[in-house]
Amino acid sequence: MTIAEILKTTRTIAVVGLSSKPMRPSNGVSAYMQRAGYRIIPVNPNEQQVLGEKSYARLEDVPEKIDCVNVFRRPQFVPAIVESAIRIGAKSLWLQEGVIHADAAERARQAGLSVVMDKCILKEHRKLLRA
């Protein structure tokens, strides 16, 4: 799937590492995506609620279907997140700018997920769907 196809077919985005701090990139990007009509589900064991949504400790704890797993964590955490994304049946994995893990990305692709790595979902959305 192309980036445009991922953005057009995705409805629910689980954001791993979403912070309630407004100055954090994860918060600003997720708030934008929420305003653009996406359902944002925070996945962060240190948060109770972010952007008006209940936060979950792990992807496996989210009780609804996730289309895209958007990752705001350091690269060393990506392999475990990929395994969780595969387990819950996510359709795509989005690794934000600076989040690069080629082996984990390949593992996700082998499991059938569409993968975007080292790109900002907000910038791509603006470029492709707001043009």
C-alpha beads as a LAMMPS data file, in Angstrom:
LAMMPS data file: protein, C-alpha beads

131 atoms
130 bonds

1 atom types
1 bond types

-500.0 500.0 xlo xhi
-500.0 500.0 ylo yhi
-500.0 500.0 zlo zhi

Masses

1 110.0

Atoms # bond

1 1 1 0.000 0.000 0.000
2 1 1 1.195 3.511 -0.745
3 1 1 1.303 6.183 1.948
4 1 1 -1.765 7.822 0.377
5 1 1 -3.657 4.492 0.470
6 1 1 -2.720 3.956 4.110
7 1 1 -3.961 7.439 5.021
8 1 1 -7.195 7.037 3.018
9 1 1 -8.114 3.578 4.376
10 1 1 -7.085 4.099 7.997
11 1 1 -9.769 5.077 10.504
12 1 1 -8.240 4.105 13.869
13 1 1 -4.650 4.904 14.838
14 1 1 -3.057 3.541 17.997
15 1 1 -0.257 5.924 18.954
16 1 1 2.453 4.157 20.923
17 1 1 4.262 6.653 23.135
18 1 1 1.557 9.344 22.964
19 1 1 2.230 11.936 25.658
20 1 1 -0.278 14.233 27.348
21 1 1 2.344 17.028 27.311
22 1 1 1.220 19.512 24.619
23 1 1 4.816 20.395 23.675
24 1 1 5.711 16.792 22.758
25 1 1 5.658 15.970 19.025
26 1 1 3.456 12.915 19.688
27 1 1 0.767 15.158 21.160
28 1 1 0.770 17.785 18.404
29 1 1 0.837 15.222 15.603
30 1 1 -1.932 13.130 17.188
31 1 1 -4.103 16.191 17.882
32 1 1 -3.785 17.148 14.200
33 1 1 -4.714 13.622 13.050
34 1 1 -7.674 13.624 15.454
35 1 1 -8.882 16.943 14.005
36 1 1 -8.474 15.426 10.518
37 1 1 -11.067 12.798 11.476
38 1 1 -8.997 9.842 12.648
39 1 1 -9.778 7.993 15.877
40 1 1 -6.679 8.258 18.046
41 1 1 -6.035 5.659 20.747
42 1 1 -3.172 6.448 23.135
43 1 1 -0.885 3.551 24.080
44 1 1 1.303 4.637 26.981
45 1 1 1.442 2.933 30.404
46 1 1 2.310 6.288 32.029
47 1 1 -0.870 8.055 30.898
48 1 1 -4.495 7.683 31.979
49 1 1 -6.022 9.795 29.241
50 1 1 -4.682 11.820 26.297
51 1 1 -6.633 14.046 23.883
52 1 1 -9.892 12.972 25.531
53 1 1 -9.232 9.256 24.924
54 1 1 -8.483 6.516 27.459
55 1 1 -4.854 5.433 27.333
56 1 1 -3.860 1.756 27.313
57 1 1 -0.636 0.235 28.638
58 1 1 -0.136 -2.082 25.644
59 1 1 -1.534 -2.540 22.147
60 1 1 -2.963 -5.881 23.272
61 1 1 -5.095 -4.034 25.872
62 1 1 -6.972 -1.943 23.288
63 1 1 -10.503 -3.421 22.971
64 1 1 -11.148 -2.312 19.400
65 1 1 -9.714 -2.918 15.937
66 1 1 -6.586 -0.912 15.106
67 1 1 -5.861 0.015 11.491
68 1 1 -2.493 1.704 11.982
69 1 1 0.095 1.579 14.770
70 1 1 1.956 4.917 14.872
71 1 1 5.201 4.745 16.855
72 1 1 6.741 7.592 18.870
73 1 1 9.328 5.460 20.705
74 1 1 13.080 5.029 20.364
75 1 1 14.203 2.445 17.792
76 1 1 15.243 -0.147 20.398
77 1 1 11.576 -0.519 21.403
78 1 1 10.331 -1.106 17.849
79 1 1 10.805 -4.924 17.616
80 1 1 8.474 -5.561 20.582
81 1 1 5.940 -3.057 19.208
82 1 1 6.029 -4.831 15.836
83 1 1 5.274 -8.175 17.505
84 1 1 2.309 -6.577 19.301
85 1 1 1.083 -4.955 16.065
86 1 1 1.200 -8.350 14.346
87 1 1 -0.644 -10.027 17.236
88 1 1 -3.514 -7.518 17.186
89 1 1 -3.885 -7.707 13.397
90 1 1 -2.998 -4.099 12.557
91 1 1 -2.935 -3.298 8.844
92 1 1 -0.045 -0.847 8.929
93 1 1 2.929 0.263 10.992
94 1 1 4.047 3.887 10.896
95 1 1 7.454 4.735 12.372
96 1 1 7.740 8.483 12.871
97 1 1 10.708 10.619 11.778
98 1 1 13.894 9.361 13.396
99 1 1 12.362 5.997 14.328
100 1 1 14.351 3.589 12.166
101 1 1 14.629 -0.171 12.631
102 1 1 15.080 -2.000 9.329
103 1 1 14.879 -5.536 10.763
104 1 1 11.657 -4.848 12.657
105 1 1 10.172 -3.119 9.604
106 1 1 10.997 -6.162 7.486
107 1 1 9.432 -8.468 10.103
108 1 1 6.232 -6.370 9.927
109 1 1 6.228 -6.522 6.103
110 1 1 6.726 -10.304 6.175
111 1 1 3.678 -10.534 8.458
112 1 1 1.591 -8.582 5.926
113 1 1 1.652 -5.074 7.384
114 1 1 2.243 -2.002 5.242
115 1 1 5.222 -0.132 6.710
116 1 1 6.197 3.532 6.625
117 1 1 9.518 4.361 8.298
118 1 1 11.212 7.642 9.211
119 1 1 8.318 9.842 8.024
120 1 1 5.927 12.114 9.902
121 1 1 2.282 11.114 9.491
122 1 1 1.159 14.758 9.881
123 1 1 3.517 16.006 7.135
124 1 1 2.503 13.176 4.802
125 1 1 -1.208 13.793 5.467
126 1 1 -0.822 17.500 4.759
127 1 1 1.158 16.843 1.595
128 1 1 -1.115 14.137 0.139
129 1 1 -4.626 14.786 1.409
130 1 1 -4.733 18.507 2.058
131 1 1 -3.260 19.489 -1.305

Bonds

1 1 1 2
2 1 2 3
3 1 3 4
4 1 4 5
5 1 5 6
6 1 6 7
7 1 7 8
8 1 8 9
9 1 9 10
10 1 10 11
11 1 11 12
12 1 12 13
13 1 13 14
14 1 14 15
15 1 15 16
16 1 16 17
17 1 17 18
18 1 18 19
19 1 19 20
20 1 20 21
21 1 21 22
22 1 22 23
23 1 23 24
24 1 24 25
25 1 25 26
26 1 26 27
27 1 27 28
28 1 28 29
29 1 29 30
30 1 30 31
31 1 31 32
32 1 32 33
33 1 33 34
34 1 34 35
35 1 35 36
36 1 36 37
37 1 37 38
38 1 38 39
39 1 39 40
40 1 40 41
41 1 41 42
42 1 42 43
43 1 43 44
44 1 44 45
45 1 45 46
46 1 46 47
47 1 47 48
48 1 48 49
49 1 49 50
50 1 50 51
51 1 51 52
52 1 52 53
53 1 53 54
54 1 54 55
55 1 55 56
56 1 56 57
57 1 57 58
58 1 58 59
59 1 59 60
60 1 60 61
61 1 61 62
62 1 62 63
63 1 63 64
64 1 64 65
65 1 65 66
66 1 66 67
67 1 67 68
68 1 68 69
69 1 69 70
70 1 70 71
71 1 71 72
72 1 72 73
73 1 73 74
74 1 74 75
75 1 75 76
76 1 76 77
77 1 77 78
78 1 78 79
79 1 79 80
80 1 80 81
81 1 81 82
82 1 82 83
83 1 83 84
84 1 84 85
85 1 85 86
86 1 86 87
87 1 87 88
88 1 88 89
89 1 89 90
90 1 90 91
91 1 91 92
92 1 92 93
93 1 93 94
94 1 94 95
95 1 95 96
96 1 96 97
97 1 97 98
98 1 98 99
99 1 99 100
100 1 100 101
101 1 101 102
102 1 102 103
103 1 103 104
104 1 104 105
105 1 105 106
106 1 106 107
107 1 107 108
108 1 108 109
109 1 109 110
110 1 110 111
111 1 111 112
112 1 112 113
113 1 113 114
114 1 114 115
115 1 115 116
116 1 116 117
117 1 117 118
118 1 118 119
119 1 119 120
120 1 120 121
121 1 121 122
122 1 122 123
123 1 123 124
124 1 124 125
125 1 125 126
126 1 126 127
127 1 127 128
128 1 128 129
129 1 129 130
130 1 130 131
